[in-house]
Amino acid sequence: MNQTAESVGYRQLEIAPAVVGDLSHASGSYRTPQGVVSSAWNKDDRGRLTLKVGVPVGSTALVRVPADPQDHVTAHGSSRPTSEGRTADTANYRVGAGRYTFTVG
């Protein structure tokens, strides 16, 4: 979790979890001037990834969901996540303040 290069006061965040190796879950949070931003992910036995993020009021976030190009990603939450396209290893979504869940698999 970082603020973007052009952001002031953590109003624009980037959430890009690293799902690596044999890890099956991770979580973290950070208190910003806008409030707490949080991220937690887990992988089940079938390799299905669930990512949950929390964005404080007064902030927006670009969420980079770890996903291969052929993976199906579902996204839902406090408001409708807006797709910002894909790269070779992420599906990118813009979200406003609130709580969101992304599922890959």
N, C-alpha and C positions, 0 to 999 in steps of 0.2 A: 504494500500500500504506500503510495507516494502521491504528492501533489504534482500536477503537470508543470512543465517548465514555465508556462505562461500564467500560472495560477498565483494568486495572492491570498494568504489566510486559509489555505486548504479549501477553497471554494470549488476547485476543479481537481478531482482525484483520478488516479489510475490504480486499478486493482488487477494485478497480474500474478496469480498464484503459480508457484513452481511445483508441479506434480512430477516427482522424480524418483527413480529407483524403486525400492520395495516399500516406500512409505504408503500407508493406507489412509492416513488422515493428518490434518494440521489445522491450526486455527490461530488467529491473532486479532488484536484490536489496538487502536491508537486514539488517544484523546487529542482532537484538533481544536482550534478556536471555535469551530462550528458545532462540535460535539464529537461523539465516538464513532469512528469508522471501524467496521469489523469484517472479517472474512474467515470462513471455515469450509473445508472440503473433506470429503471422504470417498473412498473407492470401495465398492462392495466386492464380494467374491467373484463376480462375473466381470469385473473391471469397469462397471458403470460408475461414473463420477457424478457426485452431487456437490455443487458449490452454492453456499449461502453467503450473501453480503448484506451489510447494513450501511447506509449512507446517511449522514446527519442532515437535518434541516439546514438549508442555506448552501448546500453543496450539490454537485452533480459528479458522476463518475463514468469513466470509460472502463468497462469490465472486460478483461481479456480471458475468456474461458478456454482452458486447454482442450483442444479438439483437433482431430485430423480432418482433412477436407471431406471425407466420406461419412463422418460421424453426424448423427442426427442430434441437434441441440434443442431443448425446450427451455423457454424462459418465461417466468411470470413473477409478479410481485405487486408492490404498492401502486405502481403505475405501469404502463406498458413499456417494457424495454424496447429500444429502437436499435435495430441491427445496423452496425457500422461496417459490415463486410467481414471477410475471413482472410486469414493468411494461411501459410502451410501448416501452422500448429495452433492457431487460435480462432475462435469465433468471437467477434467484438460487438459489444452492446453498450449503448449510452443509456444511463438511468438517472433519475432524479432522486431526491431524498426518499428514504423508505427502506423496506426489506425486500430482498429478491432471492429467488432460487433458480439455478440453472442446472439442468440435467443433461448429461452426455451419455449416449449409449443407445 
